[in-house]
């Protein structure tokens, strides 16, 4: 029973940070200029990726428990607030937005790694989380490369 509760807690944490990611990318899309259509498209793709992840994680949680997290985390709200502050000072330029998005991607990458290292996931759940972590690492690396090229 305790293992199931820990698994549900880990999955709910991942649901929250995926919700944060969606909100963060939507904020970034709103701050981008029309000249950044490539980033808007990429960030929409990543928002969809997190929505899909949330849906998959929610299905896994409901197998064991009905207490699914539907909001975003406090730390995510702080991160989004930091994007607002930074954008006010930097004029919402491409490099600054990419830099803040990379910080967000660092946070979700860390959350997935912590989930995988926790030892609280069964084989089936570990497979789901591992696949999502790999997809997220690829997104992180893409955002990082774009940030590096925008400097």
N, CA, C and O atoms as a GROMACS GRO file, in nm:
protein
  604
    1UNK      N    1   0.082  -0.120   0.000
    1UNK     CA    2   0.000   0.000   0.000
    1UNK      C    3   0.086   0.126   0.000
    1UNK      O    4   0.059   0.221  -0.074
    2UNK      N    5   0.190   0.127   0.082
    2UNK     CA    6   0.278   0.243   0.091
    2UNK      C    7   0.349   0.268  -0.042
    2UNK      O    8   0.367   0.383  -0.081
    3UNK      N    9   0.388   0.161  -0.112
    3UNK     CA   10   0.453   0.175  -0.242
    3UNK      C   11   0.360   0.240  -0.342
    3UNK      O   12   0.403   0.325  -0.420
    4UNK      N   13   0.234   0.202  -0.342
    4UNK     CA   14   0.136   0.262  -0.433
    4UNK      C   15   0.121   0.410  -0.402
    4UNK      O   16   0.116   0.492  -0.494
    5UNK      N   17   0.113   0.445  -0.275
    5UNK     CA   18   0.100   0.586  -0.237
    5UNK      C   19   0.222   0.666  -0.284
    5UNK      O   20   0.207   0.779  -0.332
    6UNK      N   21   0.340   0.610  -0.271
    6UNK     CA   22   0.461   0.680  -0.316
    6UNK      C   23   0.462   0.694  -0.468
    6UNK      O   24   0.499   0.799  -0.520
    7UNK      N   25   0.421   0.589  -0.538
    7UNK     CA   26   0.414   0.596  -0.684
    7UNK      C   27   0.317   0.705  -0.729
    7UNK      O   28   0.348   0.783  -0.819
    8UNK      N   29   0.201   0.710  -0.666
    8UNK     CA   30   0.100   0.811  -0.700
    8UNK      C   31   0.155   0.951  -0.671
    8UNK      O   32   0.132   1.043  -0.750
    9UNK      N   33   0.226   0.966  -0.561
    9UNK     CA   34   0.285   1.096  -0.528
    9UNK      C   35   0.387   1.139  -0.634
    9UNK      O   36   0.388   1.254  -0.676
   10UNK      N   37   0.472   1.046  -0.676
   10UNK     CA   38   0.572   1.076  -0.780
   10UNK      C   39   0.503   1.114  -0.911
   10UNK      O   40   0.542   1.211  -0.975
   11UNK      N   41   0.402   1.039  -0.949
   11UNK     CA   42   0.331   1.068  -1.074
   11UNK      C   43   0.258   1.202  -1.066
   11UNK      O   44   0.256   1.278  -1.163
   12UNK      N   45   0.197   1.231  -0.951
   12UNK     CA   46   0.130   1.360  -0.935
   12UNK      C   47   0.228   1.476  -0.944
   12UNK      O   48   0.194   1.581  -0.998
   13UNK      N   49   0.348   1.459  -0.891
   13UNK     CA   50   0.451   1.563  -0.905
   13UNK      C   51   0.484   1.586  -1.052
   13UNK      O   52   0.500   1.700  -1.095
   14UNK      N   53   0.493   1.478  -1.129
   14UNK     CA   54   0.522   1.492  -1.272
   14UNK      C   55   0.405   1.556  -1.347
   14UNK      O   56   0.426   1.632  -1.442
   15UNK      N   57   0.283   1.526  -1.305
   15UNK     CA   58   0.166   1.591  -1.365
   15UNK      C   59   0.174   1.741  -1.341
   15UNK      O   60   0.151   1.820  -1.432
   16UNK      N   61   0.206   1.781  -1.218
   16UNK     CA   62   0.215   1.923  -1.185
   16UNK      C   63   0.321   1.994  -1.270
   16UNK      O   64   0.297   2.102  -1.324
   17UNK      N   65   0.438   1.934  -1.281
   17UNK     CA   66   0.545   2.002  -1.354
   17UNK      C   67   0.516   2.004  -1.505
   17UNK      O   68   0.558   2.096  -1.575
   18UNK      N   69   0.445   1.904  -1.555
   18UNK     CA   70   0.403   1.909  -1.695
   18UNK      C   71   0.300   2.021  -1.715
   18UNK      O   72   0.302   2.089  -1.817
   19UNK      N   73   0.211   2.039  -1.618
   19UNK     CA   74   0.116   2.152  -1.626
   19UNK      C   75   0.191   2.285  -1.621
   19UNK      O   76   0.155   2.379  -1.693
   20UNK      N   77   0.295   2.293  -1.538
   20UNK     CA   78   0.379   2.414  -1.533
   20UNK      C   79   0.443   2.439  -1.668
   20UNK      O   80   0.450   2.553  -1.715
   21UNK      N   81   0.490   2.332  -1.730
   21UNK     CA   82   0.558   2.344  -1.859
   21UNK      C   83   0.463   2.400  -1.965
   21UNK      O   84   0.501   2.486  -2.044
   22UNK      N   85   0.340   2.349  -1.967
   22UNK     CA   86   0.240   2.399  -2.062
   22UNK      C   87   0.220   2.549  -2.040
   22UNK      O   88   0.223   2.626  -2.136
   23UNK      N   89   0.198   2.589  -1.916
   23UNK     CA   90   0.176   2.730  -1.886
   23UNK      C   91   0.298   2.815  -1.920
   23UNK      O   92   0.284   2.926  -1.971
   24UNK      N   93   0.416   2.762  -1.893
   24UNK     CA   94   0.539   2.836  -1.924
   24UNK      C   95   0.556   2.858  -2.072
   24UNK      O   96   0.589   2.968  -2.116
   25UNK      N   97   0.533   2.753  -2.151
   25UNK     CA   98   0.546   2.768  -2.296
   25UNK      C   99   0.437   2.858  -2.353
   25UNK      O  100   0.462   2.934  -2.447
   26UNK      N  101   0.317   2.851  -2.298
   26UNK     CA  102   0.211   2.940  -2.346
   26UNK      C  103   0.246   3.085  -2.316
   26UNK      O  104   0.218   3.173  -2.397
   27UNK      N  105   0.306   3.110  -2.200
   27UNK     CA  106   0.351   3.246  -2.166
   27UNK      C  107   0.460   3.290  -2.264
   27UNK      O  108   0.460   3.403  -2.311
   28UNK      N  109   0.553   3.200  -2.292
   28UNK     CA  110   0.661   3.234  -2.385
   28UNK      C  111   0.605   3.263  -2.524
   28UNK      O  112   0.651   3.356  -2.590
   29UNK      N  113   0.509   3.185  -2.569
   29UNK     CA  114   0.446   3.207  -2.701
   29UNK      C  115   0.384   3.346  -2.706
   29UNK      O  116   0.398   3.417  -2.805
   30UNK      N  117   0.317   3.385  -2.599
   30UNK     CA  118   0.253   3.516  -2.594
   30UNK      C  119   0.356   3.630  -2.597
   30UNK      O  120   0.328   3.738  -2.649
   31UNK      N  121   0.474   3.605  -2.542
   31UNK     CA  122   0.578   3.708  -2.536
   31UNK      C  123   0.661   3.718  -2.664
   31UNK      O  124   0.731   3.817  -2.684
   32UNK      N  125   0.655   3.618  -2.748
   32UNK     CA  126   0.735   3.618  -2.871
   32UNK      C  127   0.675   3.712  -2.976
   32UNK      O  128   0.554   3.733  -2.981
   33UNK      N  129   0.762   3.766  -3.057
   33UNK     CA  130   0.715   3.852  -3.166
   33UNK      C  131   0.670   3.766  -3.284
   33UNK      O  132   0.696   3.646  -3.288
   34UNK      N  133   0.605   3.830  -3.379
   34UNK     CA  134   0.561   3.759  -3.500
   34UNK      C  135   0.679   3.706  -3.581
   34UNK      O  136   0.663   3.614  -3.661
   35UNK      N  137   0.797   3.765  -3.562
   35UNK     CA  138   0.917   3.719  -3.632
   35UNK      C  139   0.969   3.585  -3.580
   35UNK      O  140   1.058   3.525  -3.640
   36UNK      N  141   0.912   3.540  -3.469
   36UNK     CA  142   0.958   3.416  -3.406
   36UNK      C  143   0.858   3.302  -3.425
   36UNK      O  144   0.832   3.224  -3.333
   37UNK      N  145   0.801   3.294  -3.544
   37UNK     CA  146   0.701   3.190  -3.573
   37UNK      C  147   0.759   3.050  -3.553
   37UNK      O  148   0.687   2.959  -3.513
   38UNK      N  149   0.888   3.034  -3.580
   38UNK     CA  150   0.951   2.903  -3.561
   38UNK      C  151   0.946   2.860  -3.414
   38UNK      O  152   0.918   2.745  -3.384
   39UNK      N  153   0.975   2.954  -3.324
   39UNK     CA  154   0.970   2.922  -3.181
   39UNK      C  155   0.826   2.900  -3.134
   39UNK      O  156   0.799   2.810  -3.054
   40UNK      N  157   0.735   2.981  -3.184
   40UNK     CA  158   0.595   2.963  -3.145
   40UNK      C  159   0.548   2.823  -3.181
   40UNK      O  160   0.482   2.757  -3.101
   41UNK      N  161   0.583   2.777  -3.299
   41UNK     CA  162   0.545   2.644  -3.344
   41UNK      C  163   0.610   2.536  -3.257
   41UNK      O  164   0.544   2.440  -3.216
   42UNK      N  165   0.738   2.552  -3.229
   42UNK     CA  166   0.810   2.456  -3.146
   42UNK      C  167   0.751   2.451  -3.005
   42UNK      O  168   0.732   2.343  -2.949
   43UNK      N  169   0.724   2.568  -2.948
   43UNK     CA  170   0.670   2.572  -2.812
   43UNK      C  171   0.529   2.515  -2.807
   43UNK      O  172   0.491   2.456  -2.706
   44UNK      N  173   0.451   2.532  -2.913
   44UNK     CA  174   0.319   2.469  -2.919
   44UNK      C  175   0.333   2.316  -2.920
   44UNK      O  176   0.255   2.245  -2.857
   45UNK      N  177   0.432   2.268  -2.993
   45UNK     CA  178   0.459   2.124  -2.997
   45UNK      C  179   0.494   2.073  -2.858
   45UNK      O  180   0.446   1.968  -2.816
   46UNK      N  181   0.579   2.148  -2.787
   46UNK     CA  182   0.619   2.106  -2.653
   46UNK      C  183   0.504   2.116  -2.553
   46UNK      O  184   0.496   2.036  -2.460
   47UNK      N  185   0.417   2.213  -2.570
   47UNK     CA  186   0.298   2.222  -2.485
   47UNK      C  187   0.209   2.100  -2.506
   47UNK      O  188   0.158   2.041  -2.411
   48UNK      N  189   0.193   2.063  -2.633
   48UNK     CA  190   0.114   1.942  -2.664
   48UNK      C  191   0.179   1.817  -2.605
   48UNK      O  192   0.111   1.728  -2.555
   49UNK      N  193   0.311   1.811  -2.612
   49UNK     CA  194   0.384   1.698  -2.555
   49UNK      C  195   0.353   1.685  -2.405
   49UNK      O  196   0.328   1.576  -2.356
   50UNK      N  197   0.354   1.797  -2.334
   50UNK     CA  198   0.326   1.792  -2.191
   50UNK      C  199   0.180   1.760  -2.163
   50UNK      O  200   0.149   1.692  -2.065
   51UNK      N  201   0.090   1.807  -2.248
   51UNK     CA  202  -0.053   1.770  -2.231
   51UNK      C  203  -0.070   1.619  -2.247
   51UNK      O  204  -0.143   1.555  -2.171
   52UNK      N  205  -0.002   1.563  -2.346
   52UNK     CA  206  -0.007   1.418  -2.368
   52UNK      C  207   0.053   1.344  -2.248
   52UNK      O  208  -0.002   1.244  -2.201
   53UNK      N  209   0.166   1.394  -2.198
   53UNK     CA  210   0.229   1.332  -2.082
   53UNK      C  211   0.135   1.336  -1.961
   53UNK      O  212   0.120   1.237  -1.889
   54UNK      N  213   0.072   1.450  -1.940
   54UNK     CA  214  -0.021   1.464  -1.829
   54UNK      C  215  -0.136   1.366  -1.841
   54UNK      O  216  -0.176   1.304  -1.743
   55UNK      N  217  -0.188   1.353  -1.960
   55UNK     CA  218  -0.299   1.260  -1.982
   55UNK      C  219  -0.256   1.116  -1.952
   55UNK      O  220  -0.328   1.041  -1.886
   56UNK      N  221  -0.139   1.080  -1.999
   56UNK     CA  222  -0.088   0.944  -1.976
   56UNK      C  223  -0.061   0.919  -1.827
   56UNK      O  224  -0.095   0.813  -1.775
   57UNK      N  225  -0.002   1.016  -1.760
   57UNK     CA  226   0.026   1.003  -1.617
   57UNK      C  227  -0.103   0.999  -1.536
   57UNK      O  228  -0.113   0.926  -1.437
   58UNK      N  229  -0.202   1.077  -1.577
   58UNK     CA  230  -0.332   1.078  -1.510
   58UNK      C  231  -0.398   0.941  -1.520
   58UNK      O  232  -0.456   0.892  -1.423
   59UNK      N  233  -0.391   0.881  -1.637
   59UNK     CA  234  -0.447   0.746  -1.653
   59UNK      C  235  -0.379   0.647  -1.561
   59UNK      O  236  -0.443   0.559  -1.504
   60UNK      N  237  -0.246   0.660  -1.548
   60UNK     CA  238  -0.172   0.570  -1.459
   60UNK      C  239  -0.212   0.591  -1.314
   60UNK      O  240  -0.228   0.494  -1.239
   61UNK      N  241  -0.229   0.716  -1.273
   61UNK     CA  242  -0.268   0.745  -1.134
   61UNK      C  243  -0.406   0.689  -1.105
   61UNK      O  244  -0.428   0.631  -0.998
   62UNK      N  245  -0.499   0.706  -1.197
   62UNK     CA  246  -0.636   0.662  -1.171
   62UNK      C  247  -0.647   0.509  -1.161
   62UNK      O  248  -0.747   0.458  -1.110
   63UNK      N  249  -0.548   0.437  -1.208
   63UNK     CA  250  -0.548   0.292  -1.189
   63UNK      C  251  -0.532   0.257  -1.041
   63UNK      O  252  -0.582   0.154  -0.994
   64UNK      N  253  -0.462   0.345  -0.967
   64UNK     CA  254  -0.427   0.317  -0.828
   64UNK      C  255  -0.501   0.405  -0.727
   64UNK      O  256  -0.521   0.366  -0.612
   65UNK      N  257  -0.542   0.524  -0.771
   65UNK     CA  258  -0.594   0.623  -0.678
   65UNK      C  259  -0.670   0.727  -0.760
   65UNK      O  260  -0.639   0.750  -0.877
   66UNK      N  261  -0.768   0.789  -0.699
   66UNK     CA  262  -0.844   0.892  -0.771
   66UNK      C  263  -0.796   1.033  -0.741
   66UNK      O  264  -0.857   1.129  -0.786
   67UNK      N  265  -0.689   1.047  -0.665
   67UNK     CA  266  -0.638   1.178  -0.626
   67UNK      C  267  -0.534   1.228  -0.726
   67UNK      O  268  -0.414   1.218  -0.702
   68UNK      N  269  -0.582   1.280  -0.838
   68UNK     CA  270  -0.495   1.329  -0.945
   68UNK      C  271  -0.476   1.479  -0.930
   68UNK      O  272  -0.572   1.552  -0.904
   69UNK      N  273  -0.352   1.526  -0.946
   69UNK     CA  274  -0.322   1.669  -0.942
   69UNK      C  275  -0.366   1.732  -1.073
   69UNK      O  276  -0.332   1.683  -1.181
   70UNK      N  277  -0.440   1.840  -1.063
   70UNK     CA  278  -0.487   1.905  -1.186
   70UNK      C  279  -0.428   2.044  -1.204
   70UNK      O  280  -0.444   2.105  -1.310
   71UNK      N  281  -0.362   2.095  -1.104
   71UNK     CA  282  -0.307   2.230  -1.112
   71UNK      C  283  -0.161   2.229  -1.147
   71UNK      O  284  -0.107   2.130  -1.197
   72UNK      N  285  -0.098   2.341  -1.120
   72UNK     CA  286   0.046   2.352  -1.139
   72UNK      C  287   0.108   2.377  -1.003
   72UNK      O  288   0.039   2.413  -0.908
   73UNK      N  289   0.236   2.358  -0.994
   73UNK     CA  290   0.304   2.366  -0.865
   73UNK      C  291   0.338   2.509  -0.828
   73UNK      O  292   0.342   2.598  -0.912
   74UNK      N  293   0.363   2.530  -0.700
   74UNK     CA  294   0.404   2.661  -0.651
   74UNK      C  295   0.536   2.701  -0.715
   74UNK      O  296   0.552   2.816  -0.756
   75UNK      N  297   0.632   2.608  -0.725
   75UNK     CA  298   0.760   2.642  -0.786
   75UNK      C  299   0.743   2.681  -0.932
   75UNK      O  300   0.815   2.767  -0.982
   76UNK      N  301   0.648   2.620  -1.000
   76UNK     CA  302   0.621   2.657  -1.139
   76UNK      C  303   0.566   2.798  -1.148
   76UNK      O  304   0.603   2.872  -1.239
   77UNK      N  305   0.479   2.835  -1.055
   77UNK     CA  306   0.426   2.971  -1.053
   77UNK      C  307   0.539   3.070  -1.029
   77UNK      O  308   0.541   3.177  -1.090
   78UNK      N  309   0.631   3.036  -0.943
   78UNK     CA  310   0.747   3.123  -0.918
   78UNK      C  311   0.830   3.135  -1.045
   78UNK      O  312   0.874   3.245  -1.080
   79UNK      N  313   0.851   3.025  -1.115
   79UNK     CA  314   0.927   3.029  -1.240
   79UNK      C  315   0.859   3.118  -1.342
   79UNK      O  316   0.925   3.199  -1.408
   80UNK      N  317   0.726   3.105  -1.357
   80UNK     CA  318   0.654   3.189  -1.452
   80UNK      C  319   0.663   3.336  -1.412
   80UNK      O  320   0.676   3.423  -1.498
   81UNK      N  321   0.657   3.364  -1.283
   81UNK     CA  322   0.671   3.502  -1.237
   81UNK      C  323   0.809   3.555  -1.272
   81UNK      O  324   0.823   3.671  -1.309
   82UNK      N  325   0.911   3.471  -1.261
   82UNK     CA  326   1.047   3.513  -1.296
   82UNK      C  327   1.056   3.543  -1.445
   82UNK      O  328   1.126   3.637  -1.484
   83UNK      N  329   0.988   3.469  -1.528
   83UNK     CA  330   0.986   3.498  -1.672
   83UNK      C  331   0.928   3.638  -1.693
   83UNK      O  332   0.980   3.715  -1.773
   84UNK      N  333   0.819   3.670  -1.623
   84UNK     CA  334   0.758   3.802  -1.637
   84UNK      C  335   0.855   3.913  -1.598
   84UNK      O  336   0.868   4.012  -1.669
   85UNK      N  337   0.924   3.896  -1.485
   85UNK     CA  338   1.018   3.997  -1.438
   85UNK      C  339   1.133   4.013  -1.536
   85UNK      O  340   1.168   4.124  -1.575
   86UNK      N  341   1.190   3.902  -1.577
   86UNK     CA  342   1.303   3.906  -1.669
   86UNK      C  343   1.261   3.970  -1.802
   86UNK      O  344   1.335   4.051  -1.858
   87UNK      N  345   1.145   3.935  -1.850
   87UNK     CA  346   1.098   3.990  -1.978
   87UNK      C  347   1.079   4.141  -1.970
   87UNK      O  348   1.105   4.212  -2.067
   88UNK      N  349   1.035   4.190  -1.855
   88UNK     CA  350   1.016   4.333  -1.839
   88UNK      C  351   1.147   4.409  -1.853
   88UNK      O  352   1.150   4.521  -1.904
   89UNK      N  353   1.256   4.348  -1.810
   89UNK     CA  354   1.386   4.414  -1.818
   89UNK      C  355   1.457   4.390  -1.950
   89UNK      O  356   1.540   4.471  -1.991
   90UNK      N  357   1.427   4.282  -2.017
   90UNK     CA  358   1.501   4.247  -2.137
   90UNK      C  359   1.426   4.279  -2.266
   90UNK      O  360   1.480   4.263  -2.375
   91UNK      N  361   1.303   4.323  -2.253
   91UNK     CA  362   1.228   4.355  -2.373
   91UNK      C  363   1.174   4.233  -2.444
   91UNK      O  364   1.137   4.240  -2.561
   92UNK      N  365   1.169   4.120  -2.375
   92UNK     CA  366   1.111   3.997  -2.429
   92UNK      C  367   1.178   3.954  -2.559
   92UNK      O  368   1.111   3.909  -2.651
   93UNK      N  369   1.310   3.967  -2.565
   93UNK     CA  370   1.379   3.926  -2.687
   93UNK      C  371   1.394   3.774  -2.692
   93UNK      O  372   1.381   3.706  -2.591
   94UNK      N  373   1.422   3.725  -2.810
   94UNK     CA  374   1.432   3.582  -2.838
   94UNK      C  375   1.530   3.512  -2.744
   94UNK      O  376   1.497   3.407  -2.687
   95UNK      N  377   1.649   3.567  -2.729
   95UNK     CA  378   1.751   3.503  -2.646
   95UNK      C  379   1.707   3.492  -2.500
   95UNK      O  380   1.729   3.390  -2.436
   96UNK      N  381   1.644   3.596  -2.448
   96UNK     CA  382   1.599   3.595  -2.308
   96UNK      C  383   1.487   3.493  -2.287
   96UNK      O  384   1.486   3.420  -2.188
   97UNK      N  385   1.395   3.490  -2.379
   97UNK     CA  386   1.284   3.394  -2.368
   97UNK      C  387   1.337   3.252  -2.376
   97UNK      O  388   1.296   3.166  -2.299
   98UNK      N  389   1.428   3.228  -2.468
   98UNK     CA  390   1.488   3.093  -2.479
   98UNK      C  391   1.566   3.057  -2.352
   98UNK      O  392   1.562   2.942  -2.308
   99UNK      N  393   1.634   3.153  -2.295
   99UNK     CA  394   1.709   3.128  -2.173
   99UNK      C  395   1.616   3.088  -2.059
   99UNK      O  396   1.645   2.995  -1.984
  100UNK      N  397   1.505   3.158  -2.046
  100UNK     CA  398   1.409   3.124  -1.940
  100UNK      C  399   1.341   2.990  -1.968
  100UNK      O  400   1.315   2.913  -1.876
  101UNK      N  401   1.312   2.963  -2.094
  101UNK     CA  402   1.253   2.833  -2.128
  101UNK      C  403   1.351   2.720  -2.097
  101UNK      O  404   1.311   2.612  -2.053
  102UNK      N  405   1.478   2.745  -2.120
  102UNK     CA  406   1.578   2.643  -2.087
  102UNK      C  407   1.579   2.618  -1.936
  102UNK      O  408   1.591   2.503  -1.892
  103UNK      N  409   1.567   2.723  -1.856
  103UNK     CA  410   1.560   2.705  -1.711
  103UNK      C  411   1.441   2.616  -1.674
  103UNK      O  412   1.453   2.529  -1.588
  104UNK      N  413   1.328   2.639  -1.739
  104UNK     CA  414   1.211   2.555  -1.716
  104UNK      C  415   1.235   2.411  -1.757
  104UNK      O  416   1.195   2.318  -1.688
  105UNK      N  417   1.301   2.394  -1.871
  105UNK     CA  418   1.333   2.259  -1.918
  105UNK      C  419   1.433   2.191  -1.824
  105UNK      O  420   1.426   2.069  -1.805
  106UNK      N  421   1.525   2.268  -1.766
  106UNK     CA  422   1.616   2.211  -1.665
  106UNK      C  423   1.537   2.156  -1.546
  106UNK      O  424   1.568   2.049  -1.495
  107UNK      N  425   1.435   2.232  -1.504
  107UNK     CA  426   1.354   2.191  -1.389
  107UNK      C  427   1.277   2.062  -1.417
  107UNK      O  428   1.273   1.974  -1.332
  108UNK      N  429   1.217   2.052  -1.534
  108UNK     CA  430   1.140   1.930  -1.563
  108UNK      C  431   1.234   1.811  -1.585
  108UNK      O  432   1.201   1.698  -1.549
  109UNK      N  433   1.348   1.836  -1.644
  109UNK     CA  434   1.448   1.730  -1.662
  109UNK      C  435   1.489   1.674  -1.526
  109UNK      O  436   1.499   1.553  -1.507
  110UNK      N  437   1.514   1.764  -1.432
  110UNK     CA  438   1.552   1.724  -1.296
  110UNK      C  439   1.438   1.647  -1.228
  110UNK      O  440   1.464   1.548  -1.159
  111UNK      N  441   1.315   1.692  -1.247
  111UNK     CA  442   1.201   1.624  -1.186
  111UNK      C  443   1.187   1.481  -1.237
  111UNK      O  444   1.160   1.389  -1.160
  112UNK      N  445   1.204   1.463  -1.367
  112UNK     CA  446   1.196   1.328  -1.424
  112UNK      C  447   1.310   1.240  -1.372
  112UNK      O  448   1.289   1.123  -1.341
  113UNK      N  449   1.429   1.297  -1.364
  113UNK     CA  450   1.542   1.219  -1.314
  113UNK      C  451   1.520   1.179  -1.169
  113UNK      O  452   1.550   1.066  -1.130
  114UNK      N  453   1.467   1.269  -1.088
  114UNK     CA  454   1.437   1.238  -0.948
  114UNK      C  455   1.332   1.128  -0.939
  114UNK      O  456   1.342   1.038  -0.856
  115UNK      N  457   1.230   1.135  -1.024
  115UNK     CA  458   1.126   1.033  -1.025
  115UNK      C  459   1.184   0.896  -1.057
  115UNK      O  460   1.152   0.796  -0.993
  116UNK      N  461   1.272   0.893  -1.158
  116UNK     CA  462   1.332   0.766  -1.197
  116UNK      C  463   1.428   0.712  -1.091
  116UNK      O  464   1.440   0.591  -1.074
  117UNK      N  465   1.495   0.802  -1.020
  117UNK     CA  466   1.591   0.760  -0.917
  117UNK      C  467   1.525   0.730  -0.782
  117UNK      O  468   1.590   0.678  -0.692
  118UNK      N  469   1.398   0.762  -0.769
  118UNK     CA  470   1.330   0.749  -0.640
  118UNK      C  471   1.313   0.603  -0.596
  118UNK      O  472   1.307   0.574  -0.476
  119UNK      N  473   1.305   0.512  -0.692
  119UNK     CA  474   1.279   0.373  -0.659
  119UNK      C  475   1.134   0.346  -0.624
  119UNK      O  476   1.100   0.237  -0.579
  120UNK      N  477   1.048   0.446  -0.646
  120UNK     CA  478   0.907   0.434  -0.609
  120UNK      C  479   0.816   0.395  -0.726
  120UNK      O  480   0.694   0.390  -0.710
  121UNK      N  481   0.874   0.366  -0.842
  121UNK     CA  482   0.793   0.334  -0.958
  121UNK      C  483   0.805   0.187  -0.994
  121UNK      O  484   0.915   0.132  -1.000
  122UNK      N  485   0.691   0.124  -1.017
  122UNK     CA  486   0.690  -0.015  -1.061
  122UNK      C  487   0.745  -0.023  -1.203
  122UNK      O  488   0.769   0.080  -1.266
  123UNK      N  489   0.765  -0.143  -1.252
  123UNK     CA  490   0.818  -0.162  -1.387
  123UNK      C  491   0.738  -0.090  -1.493
  123UNK      O  492   0.796  -0.021  -1.578
  124UNK      N  493   0.606  -0.105  -1.491
  124UNK     CA  494   0.519  -0.042  -1.590
  124UNK      C  495   0.529   0.110  -1.582
  124UNK      O  496   0.541   0.177  -1.685
  125UNK      N  497   0.524   0.164  -1.462
  125UNK     CA  498   0.531   0.309  -1.444
  125UNK      C  499   0.669   0.362  -1.480
  125UNK      O  500   0.682   0.472  -1.535
  126UNK      N  501   0.771   0.284  -1.449
  126UNK     CA  502   0.907   0.324  -1.482
  126UNK      C  503   0.927   0.335  -1.633
  126UNK      O  504   0.997   0.424  -1.680
  127UNK      N  505   0.865   0.246  -1.706
  127UNK     CA  506   0.875   0.249  -1.853
  127UNK      C  507   0.810   0.376  -1.907
  127UNK      O  508   0.866   0.443  -1.994
  128UNK      N  509   0.693   0.410  -1.856
  128UNK     CA  510   0.622   0.531  -1.900
  128UNK      C  511   0.706   0.654  -1.870
  128UNK      O  512   0.726   0.739  -1.957
  129UNK      N  513   0.754   0.664  -1.746
  129UNK     CA  514   0.830   0.781  -1.703
  129UNK      C  515   0.964   0.789  -1.778
  129UNK      O  516   1.008   0.898  -1.814
  130UNK      N  517   1.028   0.676  -1.803
  130UNK     CA  518   1.154   0.675  -1.878
  130UNK      C  519   1.135   0.727  -2.020
  130UNK      O  520   1.216   0.806  -2.069
  131UNK      N  521   1.029   0.684  -2.085
  131UNK     CA  522   1.001   0.729  -2.222
  131UNK      C  523   0.974   0.879  -2.224
  131UNK      O  524   1.026   0.951  -2.310
  132UNK      N  525   0.893   0.926  -2.130
  132UNK     CA  526   0.864   1.069  -2.125
  132UNK      C  527   0.990   1.149  -2.093
  132UNK      O  528   1.011   1.257  -2.148
  133UNK      N  529   1.074   1.096  -2.006
  133UNK     CA  530   1.199   1.165  -1.971
  133UNK      C  531   1.289   1.178  -2.093
  133UNK      O  532   1.353   1.281  -2.113
  134UNK      N  533   1.295   1.074  -2.174
  134UNK     CA  534   1.377   1.078  -2.296
  134UNK      C  535   1.325   1.184  -2.393
  134UNK      O  536   1.403   1.260  -2.450
  135UNK      N  537   1.194   1.188  -2.412
  135UNK     CA  538   1.134   1.289  -2.500
  135UNK      C  539   1.163   1.429  -2.447
  135UNK      O  540   1.192   1.521  -2.524
  136UNK      N  541   1.155   1.444  -2.318
  136UNK     CA  542   1.179   1.574  -2.256
  136UNK      C  543   1.326   1.615  -2.269
  136UNK      O  544   1.355   1.732  -2.292
  137UNK      N  545   1.417   1.520  -2.254
  137UNK     CA  546   1.561   1.551  -2.271
  137UNK      C  547   1.589   1.603  -2.411
  137UNK      O  548   1.667   1.696  -2.429
  138UNK      N  549   1.527   1.543  -2.510
  138UNK     CA  550   1.544   1.589  -2.648
  138UNK      C  551   1.493   1.732  -2.665
  138UNK      O  552   1.555   1.814  -2.732
  139UNK      N  553   1.378   1.761  -2.603
  139UNK     CA  554   1.324   1.897  -2.609
  139UNK      C  555   1.418   1.994  -2.538
  139UNK      O  556   1.443   2.104  -2.588
  140UNK      N  557   1.469   1.955  -2.424
  140UNK     CA  558   1.563   2.040  -2.349
  140UNK      C  559   1.684   2.073  -2.435
  140UNK      O  560   1.725   2.189  -2.445
  141UNK      N  561   1.741   1.971  -2.497
  141UNK     CA  562   1.860   1.991  -2.579
  141UNK      C  563   1.833   2.083  -2.698
  141UNK      O  564   1.919   2.162  -2.737
  142UNK      N  565   1.713   2.072  -2.756
  142UNK     CA  566   1.675   2.159  -2.868
  142UNK      C  567   1.664   2.305  -2.821
  142UNK      O  568   1.713   2.395  -2.888
  143UNK      N  569   1.598   2.326  -2.707
  143UNK     CA  570   1.584   2.462  -2.654
  143UNK      C  571   1.721   2.519  -2.620
  143UNK      O  572   1.748   2.636  -2.646
  144UNK      N  573   1.807   2.438  -2.561
  144UNK     CA  574   1.943   2.481  -2.525
  144UNK      C  575   2.021   2.521  -2.650
  144UNK      O  576   2.089   2.624  -2.651
  145UNK      N  577   2.013   2.440  -2.755
  145UNK     CA  578   2.084   2.470  -2.880
  145UNK      C  579   2.031   2.600  -2.941
  145UNK      O  580   2.109   2.682  -2.990
  146UNK      N  581   1.901   2.619  -2.939
  146UNK     CA  582   1.844   2.743  -2.992
  146UNK      C  583   1.888   2.863  -2.909
  146UNK      O  584   1.917   2.970  -2.962
  147UNK      N  585   1.892   2.844  -2.778
  147UNK     CA  586   1.938   2.952  -2.690
  147UNK      C  587   2.083   2.988  -2.720
  147UNK      O  588   2.119   3.106  -2.729
  148UNK      N  589   2.165   2.885  -2.735
  148UNK     CA  590   2.307   2.909  -2.765
  148UNK      C  591   2.324   2.984  -2.897
  148UNK      O  592   2.409   3.072  -2.908
  149UNK      N  593   2.244   2.950  -2.996
  149UNK     CA  594   2.257   3.015  -3.127
  149UNK      C  595   2.198   3.157  -3.128
  149UNK      O  596   2.230   3.236  -3.217
  150UNK      N  597   2.112   3.188  -3.031
  150UNK     CA  598   2.049   3.320  -3.025
  150UNK      C  599   2.135   3.424  -2.953
  150UNK      O  600   2.104   3.543  -2.956
  151UNK      N  601   2.241   3.379  -2.889
  151UNK     CA  602   2.326   3.472  -2.813
  151UNK      C  603   2.402   3.565  -2.905
  151UNK      O  604   2.478   3.649  -2.858
   0.00000   0.00000   0.00000
